[in-house]
Amino acid sequence: MEWAEVYHSLVRKRNSCEGPLDAIVEEHCRLQQEFAAVVAEAKVLKGENTRLAKENELLSHDLNTAGHSKGSAPRVKSLEAQVEALQSDFDEFRRSQQRVITKYDDDLAEAKKQLELSQDREKKLQREIAELEKKLQTTSRDLHSTQESLQRTNEELEATERARETLIKESLMKMETMQHVKIKAVTKAVEDFIALRDTRDMHKVVHLNTFMRDVVVDAIEMMGSDGEQHVAEVLHKGYGDASEMLTGWVEYLGSEVKLFTDVLLKKETWVAVEAETRSRGLSLLVPKMASYVDFLTSSCFPCSQEWNIYCAYLTDAVLQCVSAASATTALPPLPSLTFRLNTISHIAGEFMQLLTSISEQWAARPSYAKGTGGLNCASLLHTASAGVQTFTSDTCVKIATQAMASVHRLFDDLYIIDMSHYKKYKHKDAYTKYNKHLKQANSTTMKMIIETLETNLSETPVDTPVLLTNVYVHLMKEVCARCNGLFLSGGPSRWYYPEQATPLEEDLTRVKRYFTSKGVSKDLVSKQFSRLSAIVSTVMSQTTEHLISGGGLCLQFSELPEEAKGSVWSRTIVLQVLAHRKDKKAKQFTQKQAKKKRTS
């Protein structure tokens, strides 16, 4: 179609050029006619020119003749005037003739040029038309060939469609036959599986269960969406007998868990049973329990009730262990506490991992294998986790308390002023020298406290890093509270002067560095000691006169708040600091403030 359109366009273009070409030819003919008229007129003029020339010769002769005769002057002038007039007319005629000839030559040249251009365009159009006619013939042949090929293709498609319809009918007939075969295979597998309900051969049961599961999956894949419904009907029909066997296996699992829990919960277990024995027993039990869980989860029967019973066994075992480990009222020794924490963490971790696995595998089970009712594993897991979390938190506090018990004596000796030693320094620089001695003694004592805590916790280590960090967090709170008591409620045997603020800050820095090295976050350590560090660096470093004047924050002490939230400047803290100053002004001021409080 494209070449045909181009061909017709060129034909129309050629037709549009024929009008101007005919006009040029007509103009050329008209110019030839005019040229012939001009030639005829030129001939006439030439004859006239010849006649005038003869007349001119006669006039010249007459003039010459008249010039020799008397009385002929007027006649001569008249003849001369006639000659000039004739000469002027002749010249004008020659010029007019030349213009006509020139115009004719120009028009003739232009007409020839236009005629040549028109002839060239016509030849070009004729060539293009010839080429387009050839392409149009070729395109027509190709179109005809394509139509024949399309017709053959349509015939082949019709034949293929008829063959496909025939094949589909045959496949549907075969599929219907195979569905009946698969349903029979599932029914036979269910019957064989139920027939083993009284056996204790776990290997044989697992093997048959795997075979039945493969048959069920294959049947569902073959039968499509309808297959799941057919298979579910067969499984539900056989579940009445299979449930007895599944319940028996679950009760057997529960007895295994109960046996382990009973051995673990004996009174002497928490002290006498070695960690290796406990770990060996758990390492044997957990894989067996996990294999039973795999058996339950791989079963095609809907057994949500059995799963809930087994999850309840596991949860009850965790809670019994937690309850037994927390039952004692007296605070057990540190090794016993650590052993209980490690034991419960290990057992709870294994059991709750099984609960989590059951929950995940239950969610992945197909709808036909879930049965009626849901699974309570999530709520049971939450209950077990909450019990374990409470136990571990309380036990971490007890471990920290027991670890601190061995260093209370060292804290009691920290920052005590030895008066007998102090009196040895009698000369004027005695105070400076005694402060140096006191700094060394206190630094040694603080170092001994940290080493004792490290020894206590390293001899009875906590297995889990997270729980160990929790122990150090509670231990850090105990140490901070004890330091706070020494600085603000240390009693009359402790004196703190502005010069001692720097050594006290160094001791606190050593304590904070220790807890940071044990895994406690730097932000948590800084937050715990921030108020005590501010008291030492801001209040205890001030002179007595500066503290009495309100620490420079006000004009007098009475303008300070009794207790200040978010600030260390309060009347209570300033009085506690002044009570540990061994100078007359501080003693008089604290006594005066105590008297005012009593009278008010």
RODO-2510 file (C-alpha; in nm, 4 decimals, decimal comma):
residues 600
     n   res          X          Y          Z
     1     m     0,0000     0,0000     0,0000
     2     e     0,2890     0,2363     0,0736
     3     w     0,4496     0,2080    -0,2728
     4     a     0,1072     0,2507    -0,4403
     5     e     0,0454     0,5726    -0,2536
     6     v     0,3874     0,7101    -0,3542
     7     y     0,3190     0,6160    -0,7195
     8     h    -0,0190     0,7915    -0,7309
     9     s     0,1343     1,0960    -0,5611
    10     l     0,4000     1,1267    -0,8315
    11     v     0,1368     1,0848    -1,1049
    12     r    -0,0640     1,3679    -0,9538
    13     k     0,2539     1,5761    -0,9338
    14     r     0,3282     1,5150    -1,3045
    15     n    -0,0288     1,6111    -1,4021
    16     s     0,0027     1,9296    -1,1997
    17     c     0,3147     2,0227    -1,4022
    18     e     0,1440     1,9782    -1,7487
    19     g    -0,0504     2,3079    -1,7261
    20     p     0,2560     2,5363    -1,6898
    21     l     0,4430     2,3414    -1,9583
    22     d     0,1619     2,3963    -2,2144
    23     a     0,1560     2,7655    -2,1285
    24     i     0,5303     2,7885    -2,1962
    25     v     0,4858     2,6166    -2,5341
    26     e     0,2019     2,8544    -2,6266
    27     e     0,4128     3,1529    -2,5237
    28     h     0,6951     3,0210    -2,7367
    29     c     0,4639     2,9944    -3,0395
    30     r     0,3315     3,3446    -2,9797
    31     l     0,6859     3,4795    -2,9620
    32     q     0,7695     3,3031    -3,2912
    33     q     0,4673     3,4658    -3,4540
    34     e     0,5694     3,8069    -3,3225
    35     f     0,9229     3,7418    -3,4447
    36     a     0,7894     3,6615    -3,7922
    37     a     0,5868     3,9866    -3,7857
    38     v     0,8954     4,1765    -3,6760
    39     v     1,0949     4,0159    -3,9583
    40     a     0,8262     4,1158    -4,2094
    41     e     0,8233     4,4682    -4,0721
    42     a     1,2012     4,4713    -4,0907
    43     k     1,1814     4,3800    -4,4556
    44     v     0,9361     4,6641    -4,5127
    45     l     1,1624     4,8991    -4,3277
    46     k     1,4556     4,7745    -4,5258
    47     g     1,2736     4,8529    -4,8519
    48     e     1,1823     5,1916    -4,7129
    49     n     1,5414     5,2378    -4,6134
    50     t     1,6521     5,1535    -4,9678
    51     r     1,4001     5,3958    -5,1115
    52     l     1,5120     5,6693    -4,8722
    53     a     1,8708     5,6014    -4,9626
    54     k     1,7875     5,6454    -5,3291
    55     e     1,5982     5,9585    -5,2505
    56     n     1,8921     6,0781    -5,0522
    57     e     2,1232     6,0195    -5,3407
    58     l     1,8853     6,2050    -5,5747
    59     l     1,8587     6,4876    -5,3257
    60     s     2,2329     6,5007    -5,2915
    61     h     2,2656     6,5100    -5,6642
    62     d     2,0030     6,7791    -5,6894
    63     l     2,1759     6,9669    -5,4151
    64     n     2,5042     6,9530    -5,5848
    65     t     2,3381     7,0600    -5,9045
    66     a     2,1508     7,3357    -5,7316
    67     g     2,4665     7,4636    -5,5675
    68     h     2,6009     7,5571    -5,9082
    69     s     2,2913     7,7396    -6,0125
    70     k     2,1876     8,0747    -5,8921
    71     g     1,8739     8,1299    -5,6927
    72     s     1,8660     7,7750    -5,5656
    73     a     1,9728     7,8364    -5,1962
    74     p     1,6224     7,8026    -5,0494
    75     r     1,5702     7,4877    -5,2355
    76     v     1,8963     7,3456    -5,0979
    77     k     1,8051     7,4242    -4,7402
    78     s     1,4685     7,2616    -4,7850
    79     l     1,6301     6,9485    -4,9182
    80     e     1,8837     6,9413    -4,6381
    81     a     1,6025     6,9662    -4,3804
    82     q     1,4267     6,6783    -4,5477
    83     v     1,7471     6,4732    -4,5457
    84     e     1,8019     6,5354    -4,1731
    85     a     1,4419     6,4415    -4,0946
    86     l     1,4754     6,1230    -4,2962
    87     q     1,8068     6,0447    -4,1244
    88     s     1,6495     6,0964    -3,7803
    89     d     1,3565     5,8718    -3,8658
    90     f     1,5916     5,6111    -3,9965
    91     d     1,8037     5,6187    -3,6799
    92     e     1,4933     5,5919    -3,4599
    93     f     1,3708     5,3029    -3,6665
    94     r     1,7049     5,1277    -3,6309
    95     r     1,6991     5,1672    -3,2509
    96     s     1,3386     5,0438    -3,2273
    97     q     1,4286     4,7509    -3,4464
    98     q     1,7284     4,6706    -3,2209
    99     r     1,5142     4,6791    -2,9016
   100     v     1,2568     4,4464    -3,0560
   101     i     1,5274     4,2055    -3,1633
   102     t     1,6968     4,2185    -2,8181
   103     k     1,3662     4,1571    -2,6322
   104     y     1,2851     3,8725    -2,8626
   105     d     1,6278     3,7120    -2,8048
   106     d     1,5846     3,7418    -2,4230
   107     d     1,2328     3,5958    -2,4253
   108     l     1,3420     3,3222    -2,6577
   109     a     1,6372     3,2303    -2,4305
   110     e     1,4137     3,2260    -2,1188
   111     a     1,1543     3,0141    -2,2988
   112     k     1,4238     2,7664    -2,4014
   113     k     1,5540     2,7517    -2,0431
   114     q     1,2072     2,6865    -1,8967
   115     l     1,1427     2,4263    -2,1636
   116     e     1,4678     2,2436    -2,0768
   117     l     1,3846     2,2487    -1,7023
   118     s     1,0361     2,1159    -1,7670
   119     q     1,1772     1,8405    -1,9864
   120     d     1,4284     1,7460    -1,7115
   121     r     1,1538     1,7320    -1,4448
   122     e     0,9349     1,5247    -1,6689
   123     k     1,2184     1,2765    -1,7322
   124     k     1,2912     1,2534    -1,3561
   125     l     0,9248     1,1924    -1,2784
   126     q     0,9078     0,9284    -1,5468
   127     r     1,2100     0,7492    -1,3951
   128     e     1,0611     0,7622    -1,0418
   129     i     0,7261     0,6387    -1,1692
   130     a     0,9028     0,3493    -1,3437
   131     e     1,0891     0,2558    -1,0208
   132     l     0,7703     0,2795    -0,8135
   133     e     0,5869     0,0616    -1,0610
   134     k     0,8616    -0,2012    -1,0218
   135     k     0,8442    -0,1817    -0,6373
   136     l     0,4661    -0,1938    -0,6498
   137     q     0,4848    -0,5102    -0,8580
   138     t     0,7361    -0,6622    -0,6104
   139     t     0,5188    -0,5633    -0,3103
   140     s     0,2132    -0,7140    -0,4728
   141     r     0,3984    -1,0413    -0,5222
   142     d     0,5195    -1,0388    -0,1541
   143     l     0,1679    -0,9583    -0,0308
   144     h     0,0256    -1,2425    -0,2258
   145     s     0,2927    -1,4767    -0,0850
   146     t     0,2224    -1,3569     0,2729
   147     q    -0,1493    -1,4152     0,2320
   148     e    -0,0837    -1,7691     0,1175
   149     s     0,1528    -1,8302     0,4165
   150     l    -0,1039    -1,6853     0,6610
   151     q    -0,3705    -1,9119     0,5238
   152     r    -0,1446    -2,2162     0,5738
   153     t    -0,0656    -2,1014     0,9333
   154     n    -0,4341    -2,0662     1,0187
   155     e    -0,4950    -2,4162     0,8930
   156     e    -0,2087    -2,5496     1,1109
   157     l    -0,3419    -2,3625     1,4200
   158     e    -0,6854    -2,5105     1,3709
   159     a    -0,5331    -2,8559     1,3514
   160     t    -0,3231    -2,7893     1,6678
   161     e    -0,6278    -2,6647     1,8596
   162     r    -0,8225    -2,9771     1,7691
   163     a    -0,5275    -3,1904     1,8867
   164     r    -0,4993    -2,9928     2,2145
   165     e    -0,8682    -3,0361     2,2920
   166     t    -0,8336    -3,4065     2,2331
   167     l    -0,5257    -3,4214     2,4614
   168     i    -0,7026    -3,2266     2,7398
   169     k    -0,9960    -3,4643     2,7333
   170     e    -0,7602    -3,7610     2,7574
   171     s    -0,5600    -3,5931     3,0435
   172     l    -0,8771    -3,5165     3,2413
   173     m    -0,9857    -3,8751     3,2123
   174     k    -0,6422    -3,9948     3,3299
   175     m    -0,6377    -3,7384     3,6162
   176     e    -0,9756    -3,8532     3,7412
   177     t    -0,8419    -4,2060     3,7458
   178     m    -0,5213    -4,0983     3,9258
   179     q    -0,7214    -3,9026     4,1877
   180     h    -0,9063    -4,2191     4,2831
   181     v    -0,5727    -4,4015     4,3001
   182     k    -0,4159    -4,1297     4,5212
   183     i    -0,7161    -4,1184     4,7562
   184     k    -0,6890    -4,4968     4,7934
   185     a    -0,3137    -4,4619     4,8605
   186     v    -0,3748    -4,2000     5,1323
   187     t    -0,6467    -4,4169     5,2883
   188     k    -0,4150    -4,7203     5,2883
   189     a    -0,1288    -4,5147     5,4421
   190     v    -0,3616    -4,3887     5,7169
   191     e    -0,4772    -4,7440     5,7935
   192     d    -0,1175    -4,8723     5,8112
   193     f    -0,0173    -4,5815     6,0342
   194     i    -0,3073    -4,6404     6,2759
   195     a    -0,2236    -5,0108     6,2871
   196     l     0,1078    -4,9211     6,4585
   197     r    -0,0527    -4,7296     6,7463
   198     d     0,0493    -4,9930     7,0032
   199     t     0,4071    -5,0297     6,8885
   200     r     0,7076    -4,8682     7,0573
   201     d     0,9283    -4,9010     6,7512
   202     m     0,9885    -4,5307     6,6948
   203     h     1,1973    -4,5910     6,3831
   204     k     0,9168    -4,7846     6,2122
   205     v     0,6546    -4,5247     6,3102
   206     v     0,8668    -4,2350     6,1846
   207     h     0,9400    -4,4156     5,8575
   208     l     0,5718    -4,4864     5,7914
   209     n     0,4780    -4,1333     5,8963
   210     t     0,7256    -3,9923     5,6431
   211     f     0,5836    -4,2174     5,3707
   212     m     0,2265    -4,1130     5,4530
   213     r     0,3220    -3,7446     5,4511
   214     d     0,4825    -3,7808     5,1052
   215     v     0,1723    -3,9581     4,9742
   216     v    -0,0539    -3,6833     5,1113
   217     v     0,1585    -3,4037     4,9632
   218     d     0,1758    -3,5818     4,6258
   219     a    -0,2003    -3,6316     4,6233
   220     i    -0,2698    -3,2672     4,6989
   221     e    -0,0277    -3,1476     4,4311
   222     m    -0,1883    -3,3737     4,1713
   223     m    -0,5518    -3,2985     4,2531
   224     g    -0,5102    -2,9235     4,3026
   225     s    -0,7448    -2,7248     4,5254
   226     d    -1,0011    -3,0057     4,5403
   227     g    -0,7338    -3,2501     4,6540
   228     e    -0,6821    -3,0855     4,9921
   229     q    -1,0502    -3,1254     5,0746
   230     h    -1,0530    -3,4957     4,9754
   231     v    -0,7361    -3,5673     5,1741
   232     a    -0,8672    -3,3760     5,4769
   233     e    -1,1820    -3,5895     5,4755
   234     v    -0,9756    -3,9109     5,4762
   235     l    -0,7463    -3,7868     5,7552
   236     h    -1,0323    -3,6670     5,9734
   237     k    -1,2059    -4,0034     5,9286
   238     g    -0,8964    -4,1867     6,0540
   239     y    -0,8054    -3,9356     6,3263
   240     g    -1,0314    -4,1024     6,5845
   241     d    -0,7965    -4,4009     6,5999
   242     a    -0,4769    -4,2057     6,5315
   243     s    -0,5430    -3,9575     6,8139
   244     e    -0,5082    -4,2385     7,0692
   245     m    -0,1610    -4,3179     6,9402
   246     l    -0,0559    -3,9514     6,9190
   247     t    -0,1824    -3,8857     7,2713
   248     g     0,0185    -4,1849     7,3906
   249     w     0,3349    -4,0476     7,2354
   250     v     0,2725    -3,7056     7,3910
   251     e     0,2215    -3,8593     7,7352
   252     y     0,5457    -4,0505     7,6870
   253     l     0,7227    -3,7218     7,6079
   254     g     0,5693    -3,5674     7,9186
   255     s     0,6955    -3,8539     8,1344
   256     e     1,0490    -3,7995     7,9997
   257     v     1,0303    -3,4289     8,0891
   258     k     0,8833    -3,5033     8,4329
   259     l     1,1512    -3,7607     8,5097
   260     f     1,4269    -3,5141     8,4298
   261     t     1,2565    -3,2387     8,6312
   262     d     1,2059    -3,4657     8,9342
   263     v     1,5741    -3,5598     8,9393
   264     l     1,6795    -3,1997     8,8984
   265     l     1,4467    -3,0705     9,1719
   266     k     1,5669    -3,2988     9,4501
   267     k     1,6692    -3,1058     9,7568
   268     e     2,0345    -3,2035     9,7350
   269     t     2,0500    -3,1390     9,3590
   270     w     2,1165    -2,7663     9,3784
   271     v     2,4244    -2,8227     9,5927
   272     a     2,5482    -3,1747     9,5269
   273     v     2,4775    -3,2381     9,1575
   274     e     2,7715    -3,1431     8,9403
   275     a     2,7151    -2,9159     8,6425
   276     e     2,8635    -3,1827     8,4140
   277     t     2,6009    -3,4378     8,5227
   278     r     2,3183    -3,1919     8,4730
   279     s     2,4466    -3,0884     8,1297
   280     r     2,4907    -3,4522     8,0236
   281     g     2,1344    -3,5371     8,1230
   282     l     1,9947    -3,2351     7,9414
   283     s     2,2101    -3,3023     7,6340
   284     l     2,0552    -3,6530     7,6133
   285     l     1,6983    -3,5435     7,6790
   286     v     1,6695    -3,2389     7,4517
   287     p     1,7646    -3,4145     7,1217
   288     k     1,5175    -3,6936     7,2029
   289     m     1,2462    -3,4379     7,2754
   290     a     1,3355    -3,2485     6,9573
   291     s     1,3029    -3,5689     6,7511
   292     y     0,9580    -3,6301     6,8999
   293     v     0,8627    -3,2731     6,8183
   294     d     0,9733    -3,3325     6,4590
   295     f     0,7569    -3,6450     6,4540
   296     l     0,4534    -3,4534     6,5783
   297     t     0,5056    -3,1629     6,3399
   298     s     0,5594    -3,3914     6,0398
   299     s     0,2407    -3,5862     6,1096
   300     c    -0,0417    -3,5170     5,8674
   301     f    -0,3109    -3,5718     6,1294
   302     p    -0,4784    -3,2657     6,2867
   303     c    -0,3325    -3,2777     6,6403
   304     s    -0,3619    -2,9305     6,7930
   305     q    -0,4875    -3,0818     7,1198
   306     e    -0,1787    -3,3047     7,1518
   307     w     0,0508    -3,0142     7,0741
   308     n    -0,1115    -2,8015     7,3456
   309     i    -0,0648    -3,0849     7,5993
   310     y     0,3041    -3,1164     7,5129
   311     c     0,3583    -2,7371     7,5274
   312     a     0,1934    -2,7389     7,8719
   313     y     0,4408    -3,0118     7,9839
   314     l     0,7393    -2,8018     7,8748
   315     t     0,6048    -2,4837     8,0335
   316     d     0,5284    -2,6630     8,3587
   317     a     0,8820    -2,8055     8,3683
   318     v     1,0337    -2,4578     8,3320
   319     l     0,8089    -2,3071     8,6001
   320     q     0,8763    -2,5976     8,8404
   321     c     1,2517    -2,5477     8,8040
   322     v     1,2159    -2,1751     8,8642
   323     s     0,9919    -2,2335     9,1682
   324     a     1,2248    -2,4891     9,3235
   325     a     1,5316    -2,2716     9,2694
   326     s     1,3583    -1,9733     9,4358
   327     a     1,1929    -2,1651     9,7205
   328     t     1,4570    -2,1133     9,9904
   329     t     1,4042    -1,8197    10,2272
   330     a     1,7617    -1,7897    10,3486
   331     l     2,0155    -1,6391    10,1113
   332     p     2,2227    -1,9316     9,9723
   333     p     2,5995    -1,8992     9,9335
   334     l     2,7388    -1,7440     9,6192
   335     p     2,8386    -2,0721     9,4423
   336     s     2,4893    -2,2130     9,4960
   337     l     2,3259    -1,8969     9,3610
   338     t     2,5437    -1,8964     9,0511
   339     f     2,4830    -2,2673     8,9925
   340     r     2,1060    -2,2183     9,0159
   341     l     2,1156    -1,9249     8,7747
   342     n     2,3223    -2,1171     8,5199
   343     t     2,1060    -2,4287     8,5544
   344     i     1,7720    -2,2532     8,5115
   345     s     1,9057    -2,0406     8,2238
   346     h     2,0291    -2,3525     8,0440
   347     i     1,7150    -2,5588     8,0957
   348     a     1,4769    -2,2715     8,0257
   349     g     1,6704    -2,1825     7,7120
   350     e     1,6478    -2,5362     7,5729
   351     f     1,2811    -2,5864     7,6645
   352     m     1,1682    -2,2464     7,5390
   353     q     1,3595    -2,3042     7,2164
   354     l     1,1462    -2,6175     7,1718
   355     l     0,8336    -2,4122     7,2403
   356     t     0,9410    -2,1554     6,9820
   357     s     1,0118    -2,4305     6,7268
   358     i     0,6659    -2,5784     6,7865
   359     s     0,5039    -2,2371     6,7399
   360     e     0,6897    -2,1728     6,4135
   361     q     0,6184    -2,5199     6,2711
   362     w     0,2527    -2,4944     6,3698
   363     a     0,2195    -2,1713     6,1732
   364     a     0,3695    -2,3424     5,8680
   365     r     0,1334    -2,6434     5,8792
   366     p    -0,1349    -2,6670     5,6082
   367     s    -0,4928    -2,6029     5,7100
   368     y    -0,5980    -2,9697     5,6793
   369     a    -0,3355    -3,0677     5,9433
   370     k    -0,4261    -2,8069     6,2073
   371     g    -0,7650    -2,9350     6,3112
   372     t    -1,0158    -2,7411     6,5173
   373     g    -0,8990    -2,4979     6,7806
   374     g    -0,5787    -2,3018     6,7976
   375     l    -0,2398    -2,3496     6,9599
   376     n    -0,1711    -2,1950     7,3031
   377     c     0,2059    -2,2131     7,2574
   378     a     0,2500    -1,8362     7,2346
   379     s     0,0761    -1,7665     7,5656
   380     l     0,2591    -2,0552     7,7360
   381     l     0,5902    -1,9276     7,6030
   382     h     0,5084    -1,5837     7,7409
   383     t     0,4267    -1,7348     8,0822
   384     a     0,7503    -1,9337     8,0921
   385     s     0,9573    -1,6350     7,9781
   386     a     0,8038    -1,4112     8,2435
   387     g     0,8800    -1,6663     8,5184
   388     v     1,2389    -1,7117     8,4045
   389     q     1,2902    -1,3366     8,3720
   390     t     1,1670    -1,2763     8,7275
   391     f     1,3872    -1,5539     8,8630
   392     t     1,7008    -1,4386     8,6795
   393     s     1,6500    -1,0767     8,7846
   394     d     1,6052    -1,1711     9,1515
   395     t     1,8980    -1,4124     9,1397
   396     c     2,1264    -1,1510     8,9818
   397     v     2,0405    -0,9180     9,2724
   398     k     2,1156    -1,1946     9,5240
   399     i     2,4498    -1,2729     9,3576
   400     a     2,5462    -0,9052     9,3679
   401     t     2,4421    -0,8857     9,7364
   402     q     2,6444    -1,1957     9,8263
   403     a     2,9472    -1,0666     9,6344
   404     m     2,9263    -0,7383     9,8281
   405     a     2,9055    -0,9218    10,1645
   406     s     3,2729    -1,0160    10,1470
   407     v     3,3904    -0,6550    10,0967
   408     h     3,1766    -0,4794    10,3580
   409     r     3,4674    -0,4942    10,6057
   410     l     3,6960    -0,3248    10,3532
   411     f     3,4359    -0,0509    10,2968
   412     d     3,4127    -0,0041    10,6752
   413     d     3,7877     0,0708    10,6892
   414     l     3,7820     0,3021    10,3864
   415     y     3,8516     0,6755    10,4508
   416     i     3,8792     0,6222    10,8330
   417     i     4,1047     0,8751    11,0115
   418     d     4,3600     0,6958    11,2324
   419     m     4,4102     0,9475    11,5178
   420     s     4,7103     0,7654    11,6626
   421     h     4,8824     0,7841    11,3243
   422     y     4,7660     1,1416    11,2703
   423     k     4,9316     1,2633    11,5948
   424     k     5,2744     1,1579    11,4676
   425     y     5,2747     1,4592    11,2358
   426     k     5,3482     1,7524    11,4764
   427     h     5,5248     2,0044    11,2544
   428     k     5,3588     2,2664    11,0349
   429     d     5,3299     2,0525    10,7185
   430     a     5,1775     1,7599    10,9074
   431     y     4,8385     1,8049    10,7389
   432     t     4,9849     1,7810    10,3882
   433     k     5,1920     1,4745    10,4728
   434     y     4,9032     1,2988    10,6429
   435     n     4,6785     1,3641    10,3414
   436     k     4,9390     1,2004    10,1219
   437     h     4,9532     0,8999    10,3534
   438     l     4,5721     0,8821    10,3640
   439     k     4,5458     0,8958     9,9833
   440     q     4,7814     0,5985     9,9452
   441     a     4,5990     0,3963    10,2101
   442     n     4,2552     0,4620    10,0614
   443     s     4,3740     0,3868     9,7073
   444     t     4,5137     0,0527     9,8262
   445     t     4,1870    -0,0319    10,0033
   446     m     3,9746     0,0535     9,6946
   447     k     4,2018    -0,1641     9,4827
   448     m     4,1554    -0,4508     9,7286
   449     i     3,7756    -0,4091     9,7093
   450     i     3,7774    -0,4396     9,3273
   451     e     4,0136    -0,7394     9,3353
   452     t     3,7964    -0,9157     9,5960
   453     l     3,4806    -0,8644     9,3875
   454     e     3,6600    -0,9927     9,0778
   455     t     3,7813    -1,3026     9,2649
   456     n     3,4363    -1,3831     9,4049
   457     l     3,2677    -1,3670     9,0654
   458     s     3,5458    -1,5448     8,8744
   459     e     3,5446    -1,8434     9,1128
   460     t     3,1685    -1,8967     9,0529
   461     p     3,1240    -1,7703     8,6943
   462     v     2,7881    -1,6996     8,5294
   463     d     2,7578    -1,8872     8,1985
   464     t     2,5471    -1,6403     8,0017
   465     p     2,7143    -1,3047     7,9120
   466     v     2,3828    -1,1189     7,9326
   467     l     2,3123    -1,2484     8,2837
   468     l     2,6711    -1,1751     8,3882
   469     t     2,6273    -0,8159     8,2726
   470     n     2,3066    -0,7939     8,4789
   471     v     2,4986    -0,9145     8,7861
   472     y     2,7566    -0,6406     8,7364
   473     v     2,4810    -0,3801     8,6912
   474     h     2,3267    -0,4707     9,0290
   475     l     2,6748    -0,4886     9,1832
   476     m     2,7494    -0,1395     9,0488
   477     k     2,4349    -0,0052     9,2177
   478     e     2,5447    -0,1651     9,5494
   479     v     2,8948    -0,0112     9,5265
   480     c     2,7545     0,3312     9,4341
   481     a     2,5129     0,3249     9,7294
   482     r     2,7954     0,2256     9,9656
   483     c     3,0234     0,5064     9,8403
   484     n     2,7396     0,7541     9,8733
   485     g     2,6977     0,6469    10,2389
   486     l     3,0713     0,6845    10,3068
   487     f     3,0867     1,0375    10,1610
   488     l     2,7687     1,1819    10,3144
   489     s     2,6971     0,9601    10,6174
   490     g     3,0438     0,8301    10,7054
   491     g     3,0315     0,9171    11,0752
   492     p     3,2741     1,1134    11,2976
   493     s     3,5748     0,8995    11,2035
   494     r     3,5801     1,0325    10,8463
   495     w     3,6973     1,3845    10,7582
   496     y     3,6806     1,5279    10,4088
   497     y     3,8561     1,8545    10,3239
   498     p     3,8638     2,0362     9,9856
   499     e     4,2088     1,8949     9,9139
   500     q     4,0711     1,5388     9,9329
   501     a     3,8122     1,5947     9,6564
   502     t     4,0629     1,5046     9,3830
   503     p     4,1667     1,1676     9,5400
   504     l     3,7989     1,0814     9,5915
   505     e     3,7266     1,1551     9,2240
   506     e     4,0160     0,9293     9,1256
   507     d     3,8704     0,6472     9,3362
   508     l     3,5314     0,6887     9,1701
   509     t     3,6963     0,6904     8,8268
   510     r     3,8719     0,3617     8,9098
   511     v     3,5396     0,2046     9,0135
   512     k     3,3612     0,3278     8,6972
   513     r     3,6434     0,1992     8,4782
   514     y     3,6133    -0,1443     8,6393
   515     f     3,2410    -0,1804     8,5691
   516     t     3,2817    -0,0509     8,2133
   517     s     3,5463    -0,3190     8,1513
   518     k     3,2935    -0,5837     8,2631
   519     g     3,0469    -0,5088     7,9878
   520     v     2,8265    -0,2471     8,1562
   521     s     2,7552     0,0318     7,9105
   522     k     2,9487     0,3540     7,9614
   523     d     2,6293     0,5608     7,9568
   524     l     2,4712     0,3478     8,2317
   525     v     2,7837     0,3736     8,4498
   526     s     2,8016     0,7515     8,4029
   527     k     2,4313     0,7892     8,4831
   528     q     2,4634     0,5784     8,8031
   529     f     2,7614     0,7751     8,9397
   530     s     2,6739     1,1182     8,7964
   531     r     2,5144     1,2623     9,1141
   532     l     2,7845     1,1278     9,3482
   533     s     3,0627     1,2548     9,1179
   534     a     2,8971     1,5974     9,1039
   535     i     2,8768     1,6128     9,4846
   536     v     3,2481     1,5344     9,5166
   537     s     3,3692     1,7698     9,2434
   538     t     3,1242     2,0579     9,3070
   539     v     3,0379     2,0598     9,6798
   540     m     3,3103     1,8693     9,8688
   541     s     3,5813     2,0644     9,6850
   542     q     3,4580     2,3997     9,8310
   543     t     3,5937     2,5687    10,1446
   544     t     3,3884     2,5860    10,4622
   545     e     3,3303     2,9616    10,4238
   546     h     3,2073     2,9146    10,0673
   547     l     2,9646     2,6398    10,1709
   548     i     2,8249     2,8462    10,4612
   549     s     2,7566     3,1348    10,2202
   550     g     2,5406     2,9114    10,0028
   551     g     2,8059     2,7920     9,7616
   552     g     2,8097     3,1252     9,5791
   553     l     2,4598     3,0626     9,4461
   554     c     2,2914     3,2965     9,6976
   555     l     2,3715     3,5442     9,9704
   556     q     2,3198     3,3048    10,2611
   557     f     2,2739     2,9361    10,3386
   558     s     1,9049     2,9670    10,4283
   559     e     1,8185     3,0613    10,0685
   560     l     1,9235     2,7169     9,9381
   561     p     1,6393     2,4637     9,8871
   562     e     1,5986     2,1849    10,1403
   563     e     1,6153     1,9230     9,8630
   564     a     1,6998     2,0065     9,5004
   565     k     1,6000     1,7753     9,2149
   566     g     1,8545     1,7742     8,9342
   567     s     2,1057     1,9767     9,1417
   568     v     2,3560     1,8919     9,4158
   569     w     2,3197     2,2284     9,5876
   570     s     2,0756     2,1866     9,8748
   571     r     2,0810     2,2525    10,2497
   572     t     2,0780     1,8779    10,3256
   573     i     2,3862     1,7950    10,1135
   574     v     2,5803     2,1022    10,2304
   575     l     2,5144     2,0121    10,5981
   576     q     2,6210     1,6488    10,5323
   577     v     2,9476     1,7729    10,3786
   578     l     3,0124     2,0225    10,6627
   579     a     2,9464     1,7497    10,9201
   580     h     3,2603     1,5727    10,7893
   581     r     3,4812     1,8838    10,8321
   582     k     3,7179     1,8842    11,1319
   583     d     3,7245     2,2627    11,1807
   584     k     3,5627     2,4999    11,4297
   585     k     3,3508     2,6998    11,1833
   586     a     3,1950     2,3900    11,0321
   587     k     3,1195     2,2414    11,3749
   588     q     2,9567     2,5627    11,5031
   589     f     2,7506     2,6066    11,1863
   590     t     2,6183     2,2499    11,1842
   591     q     2,5302     2,2691    11,5537
   592     k     2,3462     2,5985    11,4963
   593     q     2,1466     2,4527    11,2060
   594     a     2,0603     2,1407    11,4084
   595     k     1,9347     2,3566    11,6956
   596     k     1,7192     2,5608    11,4559
   597     k     1,5676     2,2443    11,3178
   598     r     1,4869     2,1134    11,6652
   599     t     1,3214     2,4376    11,7764
   600     s     1,1194     2,4664    11,4562
***
